[in-house]
Amino acid sequence: MTQPPPLLIGLDVGGTKIAGIVLDQDGRVRAERRVPTPRGDYEGSLAAMTGLVAALEQEAGGTGSVGLGIPGAVSPATGLVKNANSTWLIGRPFKEDLEHRLGRPVRIENDANCLAVSEAVDGAGAGAPLVWAVILGTGVGSGIAVEGRALSGRQRIAGEWGHNPLPAPQDDERPGPPCYCGRRGCVEAWLSGPALAADHARTTGQRLAGEAIVAAMRAGDAGARATFERWRARLARSLAVVVNILDPDVIVLGGGLSTVDEVYPGLTELTAPHVISDTFTTPIVRSRYGDASGVRGAAWLWKDAAIAS
């Protein structure tokens, strides 16, 4: 009797929920579930993930490999979590503890790298050798996939784009807004959703959320349009710096701001003057899988093992 294809389980740890998915090796969804994130509770988080894996496997009718995306990284020096927005994971042997609970190896990557893997395997960058995936939401970050596999880096910080300075700052952009990382003028402090709202408030005196700014722009508000265009110009400069280093085959945008249609027209032309090349033809596209891309990428962390089996 022919054995069923290996199952690939992905988990994605968010601030309010833990998403889970089961894929077969062709990318078909066999099961999906979400559970609340036990904020501030390390043991509770381990228990929630263990229970989620069990429920997913029961629904899918088989066992599988487990890949996990977290808003941080596991330090190669200590094996402990670092740089995590889910602060209760910091300094903990999370990978080791989860493996012990599940009784199997676990692959863990930064959630932005999982986005890149998802979009490189069967998403908006499918088949592209080098995919750079950018998250533009409540936070700003990015991940890199090479031939469909995450590029983590020696310190596990490859793609940590959001906490570099805004490139080529203009006089009125210095020293820049404070960032939670302790620096000023970071890309995240200019390009996140809250940063868009803060810039609008500084220039117009109106306190509007990002969605309201977009709505006002669409209704013809000149101040909202100016805010959004400043944001796009800063995005273009910030993209160009990484293009000059990586020269990716495709740039995939994810996160809440990536869903705004007005982001894309003319963005290549805005970016091109800052790219050190006679041409700039790299596609800048939105993610195919949206909010589901991170959890799919976590499952795909085991793609090579599924194929080998």
Secondary structure, DSSP 8 states (H G I E B T S, - for coil): ------EEEEEEE-SSEEEEEEE-TT--EEEEEEEE--TT-HHHHHHHHHHHHHHHHHHHTS-EEEEEEESSEE-TTTSSEES-SSGGGBTS-HHHHHHHHHTS-EEEEEHHHHHHHHHHHHSTTTT-SEEEEEEESSSEEEEEEETTEE---TTS-TT--TTSB-SS--GGGSS--B-TTS-BSBHHHHHSHHHHHHHHHHHHS----HHHHHHHHHTT-HHHHHHHHHHHHHHHHHHHHHHHHH--SEEEEESGGGG-GGGSTTHHHHHGGGSSSS-----EEE-SSGGGHHHHHHHHTTHHHHHH-
